[in-house]
Amino acid sequence: MTHLTANILKTLRLLPRTALILMFLAAPVLAVPTMRADTGSTIEAPAPRKSGVGFVLLVSLRRG
């Protein structure tokens, strides 16, 4: 077996493994455009209630 033939056989043996690794790496990148950017899928935190304690604290600190 010549040196060239050995290199070709080694490359052909590594090709399926390389293709599998590239497929796993490319899957998330290719899946992003297929997801629709819908406002229904956004989860937001509830708005905090305003109690006004900060203003009272500010006024009391300025007087002291």
Beta strands, then each sheet from edge to edge (+ up, - down):
end
